[in-house]
Amino acid sequence: MRVENAKSLPADAELPPLELLRSFEAAARMLSFTQAAAELFLTQSAVSRQIQQLEASLGVLLFERRHRALALTEAGGVLQRAVVESLERLRDATARLRATPMLRQVAITCTPGFASFWLIPRLARFTADRPRVDVRLSATLEVLDLERSRIDVAVRFVPLERGTGPALFEESVIPLCAPQVAEQLRSPDDLVDHTLLTIDVPKHNDAPTVDWEPWLQVMGLTDLRMKNSLRFTLYTDAVAAAVAGQGVVIGRLPLLRELVEKGSLVAPFGTDVASRRAYFIDSARRAAQNADAQDFIRWLRSEAEAAQRA
């Protein structure tokens, strides 16, 4: 932790040893070496020696030693006020620190589509039971290097044969559109007269995506030529356009299941096709030592299993 604007002491302004100041504070407060020794679990002679060492270090007398009594000298009073003030500031600072819980961080990356349609709607269930875990989500099409980017956990969307690590779920695709658009679609051939919403990932980006090809191939419609299309870089934008009634999107299940269940999108043809892609969990090497990262991975798998049973 870096502290800004902190003033350092000059090299020649050495503080007395803290154990000497601790003995002085107790003796000055109780005006008794014996009582100070009892409080500090020391002998009376040990406290007396420490006070003598402190006086020698400062070059002043701190106590007037009277018969059966002690009294602070003027110098002793100055030092007592300074020590008491410093201790009070330390107590206040430590109390504030203890009252402020330290957040533990888990950094996650996934595609924008997975984040928007699957993870974020469920994330409150994770954070509600873990108020001291600071979840940091990076939703991006870029495939981040977990070690270099300081990411703990990644959810990768990749072809089945490239998947490593635990699998969350496989994906299937199906055309989806707004209810008013679905009324105009009697068969897949009717797509030719409607706007298809497609994904156009930049060539420099190796993030995998799923567009219309798998579904059209299975339906025998690879030669279908649509009159209109709208192309998007982000799948989330294509879905938003479909909900707004601007065309038909290739729906990715189970990502869009909630939109279908709410009636925002409907499947006019009712036939879904396996995309041969799935979501896999990847984690950085350091995540093995991060209990919160491991907890998040277990939670992800539990949520995926519950969603598949629903």
Contacts in CASP RR format, 6 or more apart in sequence:
PFRMAT RR
TARGET T0000
AUTHOR 0000-0000-0000
METHOD contacts of the structure
MODEL  1
MRVENAKSLPADAELPPLELLRSFEAAARMLSFTQAAAELFLTQSAVSRQ
IQQLEASLGVLLFERRHRALALTEAGGVLQRAVVESLERLRDATARLRAT
PMLRQVAITCTPGFASFWLIPRLARFTADRPRVDVRLSATLEVLDLERSR
IDVAVRFVPLERGTGPALFEESVIPLCAPQVAEQLRSPDDLVDHTLLTID
VPKHNDAPTVDWEPWLQVMGLTDLRMKNSLRFTLYTDAVAAAVAGQGVVI
GRLPLLRELVEKGSLVAPFGTDVASRRAYFIDSARRAAQNADAQDFIRWL
RSEAEAAQRA
9 15 0 8 1.000
15 21 0 8 1.000
16 54 0 8 1.000
16 57 0 8 1.000
16 58 0 8 1.000
19 50 0 8 1.000
20 50 0 8 1.000
20 51 0 8 1.000
20 53 0 8 1.000
20 54 0 8 1.000
20 57 0 8 1.000
21 54 0 8 1.000
21 83 0 8 1.000
22 40 0 8 1.000
23 36 0 8 1.000
23 40 0 8 1.000
23 42 0 8 1.000
23 47 0 8 1.000
23 50 0 8 1.000
23 51 0 8 1.000
23 54 0 8 1.000
24 50 0 8 1.000
24 51 0 8 1.000
24 54 0 8 1.000
24 62 0 8 1.000
24 79 0 8 1.000
24 80 0 8 1.000
24 83 0 8 1.000
25 80 0 8 1.000
25 83 0 8 1.000
25 84 0 8 1.000
25 87 0 8 1.000
26 35 0 8 1.000
26 36 0 8 1.000
26 39 0 8 1.000
26 40 0 8 1.000
26 47 0 8 1.000
27 33 0 8 1.000
27 36 0 8 1.000
27 47 0 8 1.000
27 51 0 8 1.000
27 63 0 8 1.000
27 70 0 8 1.000
28 62 0 8 1.000
28 63 0 8 1.000
28 72 0 8 1.000
28 76 0 8 1.000
28 77 0 8 1.000
28 79 0 8 1.000
28 80 0 8 1.000
28 83 0 8 1.000
29 36 0 8 1.000
29 80 0 8 1.000
30 36 0 8 1.000
30 39 0 8 1.000
31 69 0 8 1.000
31 70 0 8 1.000
31 71 0 8 1.000
31 72 0 8 1.000
32 70 0 8 1.000
33 44 0 8 1.000
33 47 0 8 1.000
33 48 0 8 1.000
33 51 0 8 1.000
33 70 0 8 1.000
34 44 0 8 1.000
36 42 0 8 1.000
36 47 0 8 1.000
37 43 0 8 1.000
37 44 0 8 1.000
37 46 0 8 1.000
37 47 0 8 1.000
40 47 0 8 1.000
51 62 0 8 1.000
51 63 0 8 1.000
54 62 0 8 1.000
55 61 0 8 1.000
55 62 0 8 1.000
58 75 0 8 1.000
58 79 0 8 1.000
60 73 0 8 1.000
60 75 0 8 1.000
60 76 0 8 1.000
61 73 0 8 1.000
61 75 0 8 1.000
62 72 0 8 1.000
62 73 0 8 1.000
62 75 0 8 1.000
62 76 0 8 1.000
62 77 0 8 1.000
62 79 0 8 1.000
63 70 0 8 1.000
63 71 0 8 1.000
63 72 0 8 1.000
63 73 0 8 1.000
63 76 0 8 1.000
64 70 0 8 1.000
64 71 0 8 1.000
64 72 0 8 1.000
64 73 0 8 1.000
72 80 0 8 1.000
101 131 0 8 1.000
101 132 0 8 1.000
102 132 0 8 1.000
103 132 0 8 1.000
103 133 0 8 1.000
103 134 0 8 1.000
104 132 0 8 1.000
104 133 0 8 1.000
104 134 0 8 1.000
104 292 0 8 1.000
105 133 0 8 1.000
105 134 0 8 1.000
105 136 0 8 1.000
105 292 0 8 1.000
106 133 0 8 1.000
106 134 0 8 1.000
106 135 0 8 1.000
106 136 0 8 1.000
106 152 0 8 1.000
106 153 0 8 1.000
106 290 0 8 1.000
106 292 0 8 1.000
106 293 0 8 1.000
106 296 0 8 1.000
107 136 0 8 1.000
107 138 0 8 1.000
107 150 0 8 1.000
107 151 0 8 1.000
107 152 0 8 1.000
107 153 0 8 1.000
108 135 0 8 1.000
108 136 0 8 1.000
108 137 0 8 1.000
108 138 0 8 1.000
108 151 0 8 1.000
108 152 0 8 1.000
108 153 0 8 1.000
108 154 0 8 1.000
108 155 0 8 1.000
108 296 0 8 1.000
109 137 0 8 1.000
109 138 0 8 1.000
109 139 0 8 1.000
109 140 0 8 1.000
109 144 0 8 1.000
109 146 0 8 1.000
109 149 0 8 1.000
109 151 0 8 1.000
109 153 0 8 1.000
109 154 0 8 1.000
109 155 0 8 1.000
110 119 0 8 1.000
110 137 0 8 1.000
110 138 0 8 1.000
110 139 0 8 1.000
110 154 0 8 1.000
110 155 0 8 1.000
110 157 0 8 1.000
111 139 0 8 1.000
111 140 0 8 1.000
111 141 0 8 1.000
111 155 0 8 1.000
111 157 0 8 1.000
111 207 0 8 1.000
111 235 0 8 1.000
112 139 0 8 1.000
112 140 0 8 1.000
112 141 0 8 1.000
112 234 0 8 1.000
112 235 0 8 1.000
112 236 0 8 1.000
113 139 0 8 1.000
113 234 0 8 1.000
113 235 0 8 1.000
113 236 0 8 1.000
113 255 0 8 1.000
114 139 0 8 1.000
114 155 0 8 1.000
114 157 0 8 1.000
114 255 0 8 1.000
114 279 0 8 1.000
115 137 0 8 1.000
115 139 0 8 1.000
116 139 0 8 1.000
116 236 0 8 1.000
117 236 0 8 1.000
117 239 0 8 1.000
117 255 0 8 1.000
117 256 0 8 1.000
117 258 0 8 1.000
117 259 0 8 1.000
118 254 0 8 1.000
118 255 0 8 1.000
119 137 0 8 1.000
119 155 0 8 1.000
120 137 0 8 1.000
121 258 0 8 1.000
122 303 0 8 1.000
123 135 0 8 1.000
123 137 0 8 1.000
125 299 0 8 1.000
125 303 0 8 1.000
126 133 0 8 1.000
126 135 0 8 1.000
126 296 0 8 1.000
126 299 0 8 1.000
127 133 0 8 1.000
127 135 0 8 1.000
130 292 0 8 1.000
130 295 0 8 1.000
133 292 0 8 1.000
133 295 0 8 1.000
133 296 0 8 1.000
135 296 0 8 1.000
138 144 0 8 1.000
138 149 0 8 1.000
138 151 0 8 1.000
141 201 0 8 1.000
141 205 0 8 1.000
141 207 0 8 1.000
141 233 0 8 1.000
141 234 0 8 1.000
142 205 0 8 1.000
142 207 0 8 1.000
143 156 0 8 1.000
143 206 0 8 1.000
143 207 0 8 1.000
144 151 0 8 1.000
144 154 0 8 1.000
146 152 0 8 1.000
146 154 0 8 1.000
146 282 0 8 1.000
146 283 0 8 1.000
146 284 0 8 1.000
147 284 0 8 1.000
147 285 0 8 1.000
147 286 0 8 1.000
151 284 0 8 1.000
152 283 0 8 1.000
152 284 0 8 1.000
152 286 0 8 1.000
152 287 0 8 1.000
152 290 0 8 1.000
152 293 0 8 1.000
152 296 0 8 1.000
153 281 0 8 1.000
153 282 0 8 1.000
153 283 0 8 1.000
153 284 0 8 1.000
153 287 0 8 1.000
153 293 0 8 1.000
153 296 0 8 1.000
153 297 0 8 1.000
153 300 0 8 1.000
154 281 0 8 1.000
154 282 0 8 1.000
154 283 0 8 1.000
155 168 0 8 1.000
155 279 0 8 1.000
155 280 0 8 1.000
155 281 0 8 1.000
155 282 0 8 1.000
155 300 0 8 1.000
156 163 0 8 1.000
156 279 0 8 1.000
156 280 0 8 1.000
156 281 0 8 1.000
156 282 0 8 1.000
157 171 0 8 1.000
157 207 0 8 1.000
157 208 0 8 1.000
157 277 0 8 1.000
157 278 0 8 1.000
157 279 0 8 1.000
158 208 0 8 1.000
158 277 0 8 1.000
158 278 0 8 1.000
158 280 0 8 1.000
159 208 0 8 1.000
159 276 0 8 1.000
159 277 0 8 1.000
160 170 0 8 1.000
160 276 0 8 1.000
160 277 0 8 1.000
160 278 0 8 1.000
163 278 0 8 1.000
163 280 0 8 1.000
164 280 0 8 1.000
164 282 0 8 1.000
165 280 0 8 1.000
165 281 0 8 1.000
165 282 0 8 1.000
166 280 0 8 1.000
166 281 0 8 1.000
166 297 0 8 1.000
166 301 0 8 1.000
167 278 0 8 1.000
167 279 0 8 1.000
167 280 0 8 1.000
167 281 0 8 1.000
168 278 0 8 1.000
168 279 0 8 1.000
168 280 0 8 1.000
168 281 0 8 1.000
168 300 0 8 1.000
168 301 0 8 1.000
168 304 0 8 1.000
169 254 0 8 1.000
169 278 0 8 1.000
169 279 0 8 1.000
169 304 0 8 1.000
169 307 0 8 1.000
169 308 0 8 1.000
170 274 0 8 1.000
170 275 0 8 1.000
170 277 0 8 1.000
170 278 0 8 1.000
171 210 0 8 1.000
171 252 0 8 1.000
171 253 0 8 1.000
171 254 0 8 1.000
171 255 0 8 1.000
171 274 0 8 1.000
171 275 0 8 1.000
171 277 0 8 1.000
171 278 0 8 1.000
171 279 0 8 1.000
172 252 0 8 1.000
172 253 0 8 1.000
172 272 0 8 1.000
172 273 0 8 1.000
172 274 0 8 1.000
172 275 0 8 1.000
173 210 0 8 1.000
173 214 0 8 1.000
173 215 0 8 1.000
173 250 0 8 1.000
173 251 0 8 1.000
173 252 0 8 1.000
173 253 0 8 1.000
173 272 0 8 1.000
173 273 0 8 1.000
173 275 0 8 1.000
174 215 0 8 1.000
174 250 0 8 1.000
174 251 0 8 1.000
174 253 0 8 1.000
174 267 0 8 1.000
174 269 0 8 1.000
174 270 0 8 1.000
174 271 0 8 1.000
174 272 0 8 1.000
174 273 0 8 1.000
175 188 0 8 1.000
175 191 0 8 1.000
175 215 0 8 1.000
175 248 0 8 1.000
175 249 0 8 1.000
175 250 0 8 1.000
175 251 0 8 1.000
175 267 0 8 1.000
175 268 0 8 1.000
175 269 0 8 1.000
176 242 0 8 1.000
176 248 0 8 1.000
176 249 0 8 1.000
176 250 0 8 1.000
176 251 0 8 1.000
176 256 0 8 1.000
176 259 0 8 1.000
176 260 0 8 1.000
176 265 0 8 1.000
176 266 0 8 1.000
176 267 0 8 1.000
177 185 0 8 1.000
177 194 0 8 1.000
177 242 0 8 1.000
177 245 0 8 1.000
177 247 0 8 1.000
177 248 0 8 1.000
177 249 0 8 1.000
177 265 0 8 1.000
177 266 0 8 1.000
177 268 0 8 1.000
178 242 0 8 1.000
178 243 0 8 1.000
178 244 0 8 1.000
178 245 0 8 1.000
178 247 0 8 1.000
178 264 0 8 1.000
178 265 0 8 1.000
178 266 0 8 1.000
179 263 0 8 1.000
179 266 0 8 1.000
180 245 0 8 1.000
181 194 0 8 1.000
181 245 0 8 1.000
181 247 0 8 1.000
181 248 0 8 1.000
181 268 0 8 1.000
182 266 0 8 1.000
182 267 0 8 1.000
182 268 0 8 1.000
184 190 0 8 1.000
184 193 0 8 1.000
184 194 0 8 1.000
185 191 0 8 1.000
185 194 0 8 1.000
185 248 0 8 1.000
185 268 0 8 1.000
185 269 0 8 1.000
187 269 0 8 1.000
188 219 0 8 1.000
188 221 0 8 1.000
188 224 0 8 1.000
188 269 0 8 1.000
189 221 0 8 1.000
189 224 0 8 1.000
191 221 0 8 1.000
191 224 0 8 1.000
191 226 0 8 1.000
191 248 0 8 1.000
192 224 0 8 1.000
192 225 0 8 1.000
192 226 0 8 1.000
192 227 0 8 1.000
193 227 0 8 1.000
194 226 0 8 1.000
194 228 0 8 1.000
194 247 0 8 1.000
194 248 0 8 1.000
195 226 0 8 1.000
195 228 0 8 1.000
195 229 0 8 1.000
195 230 0 8 1.000
195 246 0 8 1.000
195 247 0 8 1.000
195 248 0 8 1.000
196 212 0 8 1.000
196 226 0 8 1.000
196 228 0 8 1.000
196 229 0 8 1.000
196 230 0 8 1.000
196 247 0 8 1.000
196 248 0 8 1.000
197 229 0 8 1.000
197 230 0 8 1.000
197 232 0 8 1.000
197 238 0 8 1.000
197 241 0 8 1.000
197 242 0 8 1.000
197 246 0 8 1.000
197 247 0 8 1.000
197 248 0 8 1.000
197 249 0 8 1.000
197 250 0 8 1.000
198 211 0 8 1.000
198 212 0 8 1.000
198 229 0 8 1.000
198 230 0 8 1.000
198 231 0 8 1.000
198 232 0 8 1.000
198 238 0 8 1.000
198 250 0 8 1.000
199 209 0 8 1.000
199 210 0 8 1.000
199 211 0 8 1.000
199 231 0 8 1.000
199 232 0 8 1.000
199 233 0 8 1.000
199 234 0 8 1.000
199 235 0 8 1.000
199 238 0 8 1.000
200 231 0 8 1.000
200 232 0 8 1.000
200 233 0 8 1.000
201 207 0 8 1.000
201 209 0 8 1.000
201 233 0 8 1.000
202 233 0 8 1.000
208 277 0 8 1.000
209 235 0 8 1.000
210 250 0 8 1.000
210 252 0 8 1.000
210 275 0 8 1.000
210 277 0 8 1.000
211 250 0 8 1.000
212 250 0 8 1.000
213 222 0 8 1.000
214 273 0 8 1.000
214 274 0 8 1.000
214 275 0 8 1.000
214 276 0 8 1.000
215 250 0 8 1.000
215 273 0 8 1.000
216 222 0 8 1.000
216 224 0 8 1.000
218 271 0 8 1.000
218 273 0 8 1.000
219 271 0 8 1.000
219 273 0 8 1.000
230 238 0 8 1.000
230 241 0 8 1.000
230 246 0 8 1.000
230 247 0 8 1.000
232 238 0 8 1.000
232 241 0 8 1.000
235 252 0 8 1.000
238 249 0 8 1.000
239 249 0 8 1.000
239 251 0 8 1.000
239 256 0 8 1.000
239 259 0 8 1.000
239 265 0 8 1.000
241 247 0 8 1.000
241 249 0 8 1.000
242 248 0 8 1.000
242 249 0 8 1.000
242 265 0 8 1.000
243 259 0 8 1.000
243 264 0 8 1.000
243 265 0 8 1.000
248 268 0 8 1.000
249 265 0 8 1.000
251 265 0 8 1.000
252 275 0 8 1.000
253 260 0 8 1.000
253 272 0 8 1.000
254 307 0 8 1.000
254 308 0 8 1.000
256 265 0 8 1.000
257 307 0 8 1.000
259 265 0 8 1.000
260 266 0 8 1.000
260 267 0 8 1.000
279 304 0 8 1.000
281 297 0 8 1.000
281 300 0 8 1.000
281 301 0 8 1.000
283 293 0 8 1.000
283 297 0 8 1.000
287 293 0 8 1.000
287 294 0 8 1.000
287 297 0 8 1.000
288 294 0 8 1.000
END
